[in-house]
Amino acid sequence: MPFPTNTGGGVPSLSGTFIPEIWSTKLLDKFYDACIYSEIANTDYEGEIQKYGDTVKIRTTADITINDYVKGTPLVYQNPESPLVDLLIDQGHYFAFNAYDIDKTQSDINLMNSWSSDGSEQIKIRVDSNILGAIYADAAAANAGLTAGRKSANINLGTTAAPVAVTKADIVDQLVNFSTVMDEQNLPEANRFVVLSPAAIARIKTSELKDASLTGDGMSTLRNGKVGMIDRMTIYSSNNLAVDAGGKLNVIFGHKSALTFASQITNMETLKNPEDFGDLVRSMMVYGFKVAKPESLGHSVLTIG
């Protein structure tokens, strides 16, 4: 917009003729969805992959049968079998762009670094969304549905047809239900997690946990903005959870042993453009993930009221 000028006083308007456009050397900050897959997955087998298409054979522990002993009765010997779990490296994403010499020369911003950083962040978001949008379907039957609980079978975690509606008044009760399901699966207390949407996190912050004495935290969740841990579970917030029609949120919870993740990121390549002056920049990430222990993963369908 040209600077206002009193044209009636004989002052000529020079805007657009001698006054140049000024391009800021500062880039506008770009904000990205938080990615949490590296926090909830183990990478125990990552060092065993070499290339796209590799399959890692994961050995599992056999279930040993316990028999009743009767004196004088011949013993029955079991032949233990250890099923194999295949971790297939079958996912891949890439980005590629032109970096023309004329743009690099005339720009006062390092465009290549800026675009490369953005590409890396976008790949992480794609991976996170793929994982969170798929693994909930692999949760053990005892850890999902209207009759969850390996022992009790009376815990309502909701389904797509009948989601559990939670508000600030009862969201903590639902979190305790998640913990009970994990207790009945004898999961270790360390490395337990639950992934919630920002709306669900907000309900926690306005629940009775706003009183710091109930969480054991040093200060109120209203003041520090951090939920932290509830009933031995680390609470993660993510915008990448799968949401069904009607706002039905597919919440996942469990233990870090459930999900195995392995990735291989090729070094970013810079090639000379054979058809123009400049470079071709590209980078690819190949990876795979697998719910290796379904009994360590839970699924709940919630609507946030």
N, C-alpha and C positions, 0 to 999 in steps of 0.2 A: 504493500500500500504506500503510495507516494506521500511524503511529508506534506501536511497542509500548507498552502501558500496563499497569501492575500493577492489574488490576481488583479483586484481592482486598484491596487496601489502601484501598478507598473512593474511589479517584480516578476520576471519570467520564470516559468516552471521548467527546470532542467531535469526533473526526474525522468529516468528512462533514456536519457540522452548521454549524460556524462557520469551518472552515478552507477557504479558497477554492482552486480549481485555478489553477495558474500556467502560463501559456502562454509558452514561451521566445520572445524576439524574434529569436533566431538561427535561420537556416534550416540544416538539415542539408545539407552539401555533396553535390552530385550530380556523379558522374563520367561522362564521355562518351567514346565511342570516338574515337580520334584520326583526323582526316580529312587525307588526303594528296593528294587529287586536284589541288589547286592547285599542288602541288610538282612533279608529273610531267607536267602539261599546259601547253601554250602557249595564250595568249589573244590571239593576233595579230589575230583578226577580231571581237573582242568589241565594238568601237566601231561596227560596222556594223549591229548589230541594233536594231530599234525596238520590236517587239512579238512576242507569241506567234504562232507560225505563220510567222515570217520564214524565208527561205532565203538563206543566204550562198553565193554561187558562188565557190569557191576555184580559182584558176587554177594549174595545175601546169606544170612545165617539160617540154618535149617531149624525146623521145629522138632524138638525131641519129645517123644511120647512117654508119658509117665503111666506105668502099669501097677496094679495092686499085686503085692507079693503074697503067694500062698505056699507054705512049706511043702516041699515034695513035688511041686508042679514045675515042669520044664519052663525055663525062661524063654520069652519071645524076644528075639533080637530084631531091632529096626534097621532098615537101610536108609539113613538120612539123605534127603535130597535138598540141595541148595539152589533154588530157582535163580536164574540170571535176569537182571534188569538191563535192557539196552538203552544206553544214552546215545542218541543219534545226533550228530552235528549236521542239521539239515535246514538251518535258518540262516539267511544272509541278507544284509542291507548294504547299500552303498550310496555315496554322493559323488558327483563329478561336475566340474564347472570349468569354463574358459577364463583364463587370466590374460587378457590382451596386454601387450607391452605398452600400447598407447595409454591405456587406463592406468597401469602401474606407474607410468612416468608422469602423467598429468595429475594424478590424485595425490593429495597430501595425507591420505589415510592408507594404512597397510591393509588393502582390501583382501589379499590372499589369507592373511591370518584371521581377519574378521569372519570371512565366509567359511573358512575351515573350522573355526571354533563353533560357529552356528551349526554346521553339518554334524559335528560330533555330538552336540547336545540333542539335535533332532533324532539321531540314531538311538541314543540312550532312551529317549521318550518312546520311540517305536518299540524297542525291546521291552521296556517296562510295561507298556500297554499290552503287548502280545502275551507276556507271562501272566499278568494279573487277570487278563481276560480269558485265560484258558485253564489254569491249574485248578480252579475251584471245582470243576467238573470231576476231578480225580480224587477228591476227598473220600475217605472211607465212608461207607454207608452209615456206620455208627456215629459218625461225626457230622451228620447233616440231616435235614428233614424235620418232620414233626415229632419224631420219636427218637431223638438222638440220645447218646449215652450208651457205652458198651455194656455197662452193668444195669443202669436204671431204665434206659429206653423210654424216658418220660420227659425229655428236655426239648422244648419247641424252639428250633432254630429257623423255622420258616422255609417256605418253598416259593417258587415263582407263582404258583396258583394261590398260595396262602402265606404271604410275607408277614413278618412280625413288625407291627408298628411300634416304634419307640419314641419317647419324648425325654426331656430332661429328668422327668420323674422316675423313669424306669430303665434308662440306658445303662446305668451301672449294674442293675440286676442282670441285664443281658450279657454284659461283660463277664460277670461272675459265672453265668451259664457256660460261656466259652471255656473258662478255666476249669469248671467241673467236668466238662467233656474231656479235656486234656488229662485231668487227674484220673479219670476212669480208664484212660489209655496208658496210664503209668508213664507219661512223658516226663523227661527231666524238667526240673523247674527253671534251670538256666536256659537262655536262648528261646524263650517263648515270645510270641508276637501276636499282634492283631493289626490289620490294616483297615482303616476307616476313611470315610470321605470327610472333607472339611466341615460339612454340615453336621455329621455325627460328632466330630470333635467339638464343635460349638456346643452341642447339647451336653457333653461332658463338662465343659467349662462353666456351664450355667447350672449344673446339677449340684448336689450337696458337696461335691468335691471342690467347689470353690473355697471351702474352708480348708486351709492348708493342713490342719491337724488331722483330717481324715485321710490324706494321702501320704503323710509323713514327709512331704517336701518342705524345703526351707521357707518357701513363701507361697502365697496363694497362686493358683493357676490363672486367676484373673489378672494378676500383676505381671507374671513372667511369661505368659503365653505358651507355656510348655506343659503338656499333660504328663509326660514321663511314663512311669510304670503304674499299673493297677493290677492288683492281685497276681503278681509275678509275671505279668505280660508287659512287654514294651509296646507302646501305642505309636503307630506310624500313621501319618496323614498322606493321602494320595488322591490326585484327581484322575488317576488312570484305572481305577476299579471299573469293572463291567457294570453297566446300569441298564436294566431291562425297561421295557415300556412301562410308563406310569411311575418312574422314579424308583423302581425296585433295585436296591443296591446289593450286589454280590460281595459280601464281606468274607475275607479269608482270615483264618487264624491258625495257630499251630506252633510247631517246633521247627527249628532250622534244619533238622535232619530230614524233613519232608521233601524239600525241593533241592535238586542238584542242578547246578548251572555250570556250563563250560563255554568259554569264548576264545576266539583267536582274532585279533585285530591286525590286519596287514599294515605295514608301514605306509604312510601316505606317499603316493607317487606323484612326481612332477615330471611331465613329459613335454617335449617341444611340440608345439602345434604344427603339424605338417602342412596345413592349409592356410596358415596366417602367422603373423608375428605375435608370439606369446607362448604361454604354457597351458597344458591341460593338467588339471589337478583332480585327483580322485582318491578315494579311500573306501575300503570295504571292511565290514565286520561279519564274521561267520560265528555261529554259536548254536548251542542246543540246550534244552532244559527238559527235566523229567521229574515227575513226582515219584521218587524212588520208594518212599514209605508213606503210602496213603493213610495209614493209621495215625501219622503225625500231622495231618492236615485237616482242618475243619472248614465248613462252608455254612454261612448263614445269609438268608435273604431278608433284608430289612427295608422298611420305609421310615423316613425320618419325619416325625411330626413336630 
